[in-house]
């Protein structure tokens, strides 16, 4: 498994180099469905957006696969775990490389299935089994809208290929709904955004993500950093030629994103479970990305997706190291003083906390700054969203360092006979952190 995902990383780097040199890769493999004038081909498109997503998915996945050797050691489902992880990565790579909406949809649904299997990995626990079902069912709500959007794309343009659809999108006609003329592009964008809301856990379809913490911690890192929750951001960015023609759809995307960002940040302020704090921070940061997409700053949104992937993976893997050291304890009120026991985890967790807080000089600062500046320039609504973004950034810094200081500083908050319990994680877990 590790060799295969590492090989995918090497190939992704090679593809990125080719795209950087100006060579867009578009390869049709074979005709999959032929019915009259309707043809669906299996094909892959690797352009600038896909190349970045490939790097994010394969690099984070490689680190998670290596880290899992130590974290899942001794688990009776060890081999099943890696089988599910491979399916997860395969599904995400299919999603981002697809050159048409039908293949994208198949990858999209396979990602949902994989998340169900991994979130409910320890299905003997009722809470884990219920969390898996909750993620699966809530995502079906968004996916229903997504599937309707794809059907409407075909009815409007008679094709599902990205390039063909985007060429014809400006000539799309209006349709009559309950006596009102509406742009078919706007309706398509709203339906596609339903799917993005479910997969990327935007309000009100956010309820599945905090419960997804029932899965193994490396799975949380993969879901939150590189795979499932980034799929919705990728979808809107990929369909930017359509969203760019619908001011209403873009405004809705930005408002939902801004509200989710501040809403999730306020919840994170009072959480005491280390993984749930980081989970709500993911909701908040995804809100930033959708806010950016909604003001037309697609590049800034993908830039933040890229930086967020790495500092969020570092936070989750650091949390896994802490949980491993504390014998599966997740309540930060029962930790404290771990700096002297876990120096490597301490310094790597500090770097990730500085980055997510947007401290100048760290990656998170540059991507957040790009989003806030884009919002500031975007008229009255943009200025309101800018104020929301700035306040959310302050909340982010507060809950991040509340977590950091409660875990690593102060006195160890367990009985003296347990003081020797914390210990630094093995190299197979700390090397991916570094």
N, C-alpha and C positions, 0 to 999 in steps of 0.2 A: 504493500500500500504506500509506504513512504517513498520507495523508489519511483513508483508510478506518478505520484503527485509532484515529486521533485523533477521528473522528466517533463511534466506539464509546465512547471515553472521555467525550465530552460527553453522550451519551445515558445512560451509566452514572451520571454525576453527577446528571442530571435524575431518573433512577429512584431514586437514593439519597435525593434530596430528597423525593420523593413518599413513599417508605417512612418516612423520618424524620418526616413530617407525619402518619403513621398510616394511609397508604393502601397496603395490600398489593395487589400486582398479580398477578392470576391470569387468564390469557387462553388459552382453548381456540381453536386455529386450525381444525382439521378432524379428522374421523374418519379414522384411518389404517388400522386393521385392524378389521373387523367379522366375527365368526364365531360365530353363535348368540348366546349371552348374553355372549360375550367381546368387549369393545371396547377398543381402544387409540386414544387421541386424541393428536394432536400439540398440546402446550400448554406454556406457560411460566409459571413461578411465580417472582415476585420478592418475597421477604420480607427480613427483616433480614439473615439469613445470606447470601442471594444477592446483596443490594445491596453488602455488604462485599467479597465475592469479585469482583464485577464491577469495583469500583474498583481492587482489587489487580491483576487480570489486565490491564485496559485501560491503566492508568497505567504499569505496568512495561513492558508491550508497546510502548507509544508511545515510551518512552525507548530501549528496545532497538532499535526500528526506526530511530530517528534515529541512534543510535550506530553501527549497522551500515553506514551510508553510508560512514563513514570507515574502519571496520575491514575491511570486505569490498571496498573500492575496488580495482579491478584484478583481482579474482578472476574466473576464466572462468565460474564458476557463479553469478554475481551475481543474475541474474533468477530462476533456479531457486531460489536461497536465499530470496528474498522470497516466492515462491509457496509454499514449504514453511512459512515463518513464518506466512503468512496462514491456511493450513490448520490450523496448530497453534493459533492464537488462536481461530479459528472453532470448533474441536473443544472447546476448553476452555470457551468461552462457552456452547456447547450443553450441556455437562456440568453447569455450575452453574445454568443456567436451567431445566433440564428439570423437569417436574412429575410425572414417573412414572419407574419404575425401568428401563423398556425404553429410553426416550430417553436416560436417564442412561448406560445401558450402551453405546449407540451412540456417544455423545460420548466415553465412557471408552476404547473401542477405537480411535476415531479419534485420540485423544491418543497412544495407544501407537504407532499407525502413523506419525504425524507425528514422534514422537521417534526412531523407527527411521530415517526419512529424513534427519533433521537430525543425529543423532549420527554416522551414516555418510555425511555430506555429502561429505567428501573420500574417496570410496570407492576412489580409486586407491591409497591407503595401506592395506595389509592390516590394520594395527591399527585403523583407523577402521571398515573394513568388518566386522571381527570384533566391535568394540564395539557397533555397531548391531545385529548379529545377537544378541549376548548380551543386550542390553536387551530386545529383542523376545521372545526365548525365555523369559527369566526372568519377564517380566511375564505370559506365557501361563500360567505355573504359578499365580500369584495370581488371574488372570482366570478360570481354570477353577473355582476355589472361588467366586468372585464370581458367575459364571453359575449355578452350582448354588444359591447363595443366592437369586437372583432367581426361579429355578424353584420353589424351596420357598415363597417368599413368595406366588407365584400359587396353588400347591396348597393353601396354608393359608388365604389370605384371598380367593381368586378375583378379585383385582384387583391392579394394579400401580401405581395412583395413590397418591402419598404420603399425601394427606389421608385417603383411605379406609382405607389400611393402618394408619396411626397411630391412627385411631379404634377399630379392631377389635383392636389388638395385645394389649390386656389380657385379651381373651376367648379368646386362642389356647390350643389344647389341647396336652396332652403327647402324645408319641409314644413307642412302644416300640422301643428299639434294642438288639439282642442281650440281650433280657430285662430291660433297665433302662429305667425311665421317665425321659424327658428332656423338658424344655420345648422346644417347637418354636421359641420365640423365641430361646432360647440357641443352638440349632443354626444358625438363620438368622444371628444375630449373628457367630458364629464363621466361617461361610462368607463373609459380607460382609467380615469383618476380614482374611481371606486375600487378598481383592482389594486392600484398603487396604495390607497389608504389601508386596505386590508393587509397587504404584504409588508408595508413599511410602518404599520402600527400607528397610523395617524388617528386622532380623535374623529369619530367616536368608535373606531374599530381598533383601538389600542389595547383593549382589555386582555388580550391573550399574551402579550409580551412579558409582563412581570411574572406571570405564572410559568412562563417557559424556563424559569430558573430551576425548575425541578429536574431538568436534565443534567448530565455531567458538566462541570464547569468549562472544559475545553469546547464542548458543544455550544455553550453560551457565547464563548469568544467567537466561534465561527459564525453563528447566527447573527450576532450583533455587529460584527466588524466587517465581514467580507461577503456574506452570502445573502441570506433570505431578506433581511430588512433593507438592503441596498437595492433590491430588485425593483421596488417601486420608484425609487429615485432614477434608476437607470431607464425605466419605462418612459417616464415623463421627459427625461433628457433626450432619449432616442426619438420621441415623437415631437420634438420641439418645432418642426415645420408646421404641424397641425396646431399645437398649443399657441404658437405665435400669432395665429389668425383669429384667436378667440380671447378677447380681452376679459370677458366674463369668467371663462375657465381659469385663466391665469390669476385673476383676482381671488377666486375661490381657493385655488392652490395656495396662494400666499397667506390668506387669512387662516385657513386650516393649519398651515405650517406654523405661523406665528402663535396661534392659540395653543397648539400642541406643545410648542417649545416652552412657553411660560407655565402652562398647566402642569407638565411633567416635572419641571424644575421645582415647583412649589411642593409637589408630593415627595420628591427626593430629599427635601430638607428635613423631613421628620422620620424617615425610614431608619431602621436599626439593623436590618439584614444586609450584609455587605454586598451580596449579589443583586438584591432588589434596588439598592441605591444606584449601582452601575447600570441596571436595566432601565431605570427611569431617566438616567442621564442619556442613554441611547435614544429614548423617545424624544427628549428635548433636542438633541443634536440633529436627529432626523427632521424635526420641525424646522430647524435652521435651514436645512437643505431644501425643503419644500418652500420655505419663505423665499429663498434665493431663486428657485425655479420660477416662482410666481411673479417675481419682478423682472424676469427675463435674463437673469444672470446665470445662465446654464454652466458656463465655465467655472464660476465661483462655487456653484453647487457641487460639481464633480471634484473640484479641488478640495472642498471640505469633506466630501465622501472619502477621498484618498487619504487625507491626513487623519480623519476620524478613524478609519479602519485600523491604523497602526497604533494610535494611542489607546483606542478602546480595546483592541486585542491585548495590549500590554496590561491594561487595568484588569481585564478578566483573568488573564493568565497569572497576574500577580495575586489576585483574589484567590485563585485556585491554589497557589503556593501557600497562602495564609491559611486557607481551610485545611489543606493537607497537614500543615504544621500543628494546627489546633485540633486535630482529630475530628474533623467535620463540623466544628463549631462555626456558625455564621453570624452570631449576634455580636456586633461591634462593642456592645456594652460589657462583654465578658473578655475583651482583649485588652490591649494597652501594653506599652513598653516593649513591643516586639522588635524595635530597632536593634537592640543589642543581640537578639537571637538570629535575626534574618537580615543581615546587611545588604546582600545582593537584591533581595526582594524590596527592601526599603528604598534603595536608590533608584531602582527601575520604576517603582510605584510613584516616587516623587516626580520623576521626569514626566510620566504620563499625566499626573495631576496638574503639573505646571502647563502642560500642553493643552489639556481640555479646558483649563481655566483661561486660556488666551493670554498667557504672560508673554510679553514681547521677547522675541528671539526663538520661541518655540513654534513648531509647525501650526498648532491650533490658532495662534495669533494671526498668522498671515491669511489663513482661509476664512476665519471669522471676520477679520477686518475687510476682506474683499466682499463678503456678503453684506455687512452693515453699510459699507460705502455704496454698494449697488442699490440697497433699499433707500438710503438717504436721498439719492438722486431721482427716485421714482415717484415724484409728485406727492400729493397729500397722503394717500394711502401708504406710500413708501415711507414717509416720515413717521407715521404712526407705527409701522412695523419696525422701523429703525429704533424707536424708543423701546418697543417691546424687546427687541434683540439685545439692546444695551442692558436693560434691566435683567433679562435672562442670563446674560453673561456674568453679571454680578452674583446672581443666585448660584450659577454653576460653580464659580470660584468658592463660594461659601460652603456648599454641600460637599464639594470635592475635598476641601481641606478639613472640614469637619470629620469626614471619613478617615482621612490620612492621619490626623492628630489623635483621634480616638483609638486607632489601631496600633500606631507605632510609637506614640509618646505617652508620657505619664507612667503610672505604675501598672504592673501586670495584675489584672483584676480577677485572678482565680486563686484558689487556696495554695498555700506554700508547697504542699506535697505535689502539686501539679506544675510547679514553676519550671521543672526540667522538660515539660512536655513540648513547648515550641522548639523548632529546629529548622535550619535552612533546608530547602528542598534539594533533592539530588541533582547532579549536573544535567541530566537529561531534561529536567524542568527549568533549571536556571539559565542554561545556555540560550534557549529560545527567548527568555526574558531580555537577555542582554542584546 
